[in-house]
Amino acid sequence: MDTVVYLALSAAGLALAYVIGDVIERRHYGEIRRREVATRQCMATTARTLPEQWSVAATELVTGSVVISVDHFKRFLAGLRTIVGGRVKSFESLLDRARREAMLRMKEEAIARGCDAVINVRIETSRLAAATRNGKGTAGVEILAFGTAIRRAG
Amino acid sequence: MEYRPRLPREGVNRTPIHPLRESAVLLGGVVAVGALLLVVLGIALNLLLPHVSADCEMRLSRPFWAPGQAGQQGDPRHQALQPLVDRLAGHWSDNPYDLQVGLVEEPRPNAFAVPGGVILVTTGLLARTESENEVAFVLAHEIGHFAARDHLRRLGRGLLFAWVVGHFGGGVAPVDLVEQITARGFDRHQEAAADRFGLALVAALYGHVAGALDFFQRLPDATAGAAGDVAAYFSTHPVTRARLDGLRALARERGWPLTGPVQPLAPALHQEAVPDHEQGEGQAIEGRHDDPGRPQGAAVVGDEIFEGVEDHLLPPPGAGGVGFPVTVPYRSLPSPDQWPEAA
């Protein structure tokens, strides 16, 4: 009986986590696409040098950073995945969202400062402190996008 | 150089698979492989068990059952139980075990066959028995588990299950759950086989099986729809009408008389049924539990003395006035000046 209750509670917890995570993810993707359209005119490139014909009025370092954590359902799915190996697909969408969000924040920062482009863009990921005492599990990762924002003259 | 401000393409860094589909595939696969492993290793276990000698089993497990822990040699109840076990075991011709009985202070009635030839009986079970024959059948039933080596099979399966789930479950399966499932009792067939063996032992000891099944017969009726304590016993020892009918049929088939003189419970064992708190509140319970005038032995088979088995049951802890007109005086903590000297 206890076992049944336990399994039912676990399943209910997972279902709840899935539903909430799914709603948040859909909303976030919608927002990301909208903002990507809005910021598409601000060029972001990994090139280290400027086009020769550009004349530069000002340069500035811009950063965009986001910290993400996994939800209960995605962690469960990833835990299952570690048994058989393979791509941890449940984390892919999470990191995809995080990278794009970091890039967007960087570009929005550049636009807010009146810049037209960001060059020499880099993306870095760092793991935050472990969430559990045994060192397993992740409190979250930080995705940092940074580059040199350029304001063109004339 | 030309720069075109294009939007990122979807599905490049994200595998387009529905998470529910992925979890169904993964979970199904892992459970299927785990179940297959359990079945295969379970068969291997059954092949292996006959090669584990009782000597080896006792050598390995006795260190965990030190005499003081399981034997309780000084306890009069143990002194009454052990000879009964010895007499029963004397009728098991090829008994490889040195069977020991131990008492567990536990109000819930239960009995266990523990690796190493140790039978554990709870005080709650003794409190609910009315004759030596009943106790003998409970003990003989557990001896039957030793004869079939059910206890080792259960231990082996428990370990297998814990290994498969703990190792293979990759941290997804909770440990508590594993413990719960592995703590379950023997299956129906094992219980039935132990019953038959036990009844045969009782028949060999007394020459009849009268009174042996009374304990099992009485409990379900007396506790219909109540008592969580007793429910716990049936979760590991399910008693069905079919099971009792089957045992009576077996007795008729083998020619074991269903009637005969029933042995009274040894006084030491019977004392247990009158716990100290009852003596203090004797007034309240008197009339329902008329111990002194009770004709022991002959009358325990009859039904009229059991107007309700609950009269003979220990009040469950905390059962203030529910079915029992007594407030159970709990043994209070000793005051600090009574505490033993700190070492």
Chai-1 contact restraints between the chains, C-beta under 6 A:
chainA,res_idxA,chainB,res_idxB,connection_type,confidence,min_distance_angstrom,max_distance_angstrom,comment,restraint_id
A,D2,B,Q180,contact,1.0,0.0,6.0,A-B,restraint_1
A,T3,B,Q180,contact,1.0,0.0,6.0,A-B,restraint_2
A,Y6,B,L177,contact,1.0,0.0,6.0,A-B,restraint_3
A,E36,B,L7,contact,1.0,0.0,6.0,A-B,restraint_4
A,R40,B,P5,contact,1.0,0.0,6.0,A-B,restraint_5
A,Q41,B,P5,contact,1.0,0.0,6.0,A-B,restraint_6
A,M43,B,Y3,contact,1.0,0.0,6.0,A-B,restraint_7
A,P51,B,M1,contact,1.0,0.0,6.0,A-B,restraint_8
A,L77,B,S23,contact,1.0,0.0,6.0,A-B,restraint_9
A,G79,B,G170,contact,1.0,0.0,6.0,A-B,restraint_10
A,G79,B,G171,contact,1.0,0.0,6.0,A-B,restraint_11
A,G79,B,V172,contact,1.0,0.0,6.0,A-B,restraint_12
A,L80,B,L26,contact,1.0,0.0,6.0,A-B,restraint_13
A,L80,B,V172,contact,1.0,0.0,6.0,A-B,restraint_14
A,T82,B,G170,contact,1.0,0.0,6.0,A-B,restraint_15
A,I83,B,V30,contact,1.0,0.0,6.0,A-B,restraint_16
A,I83,B,G170,contact,1.0,0.0,6.0,A-B,restraint_17
A,K89,B,T15,contact,1.0,0.0,6.0,A-B,restraint_18
A,K89,B,I17,contact,1.0,0.0,6.0,A-B,restraint_19
A,K89,B,E22,contact,1.0,0.0,6.0,A-B,restraint_20
A,S90,B,P19,contact,1.0,0.0,6.0,A-B,restraint_21
A,E92,B,R14,contact,1.0,0.0,6.0,A-B,restraint_22
A,E92,B,T15,contact,1.0,0.0,6.0,A-B,restraint_23
A,S93,B,R14,contact,1.0,0.0,6.0,A-B,restraint_24
A,D96,B,N13,contact,1.0,0.0,6.0,A-B,restraint_25
A,D96,B,R14,contact,1.0,0.0,6.0,A-B,restraint_26
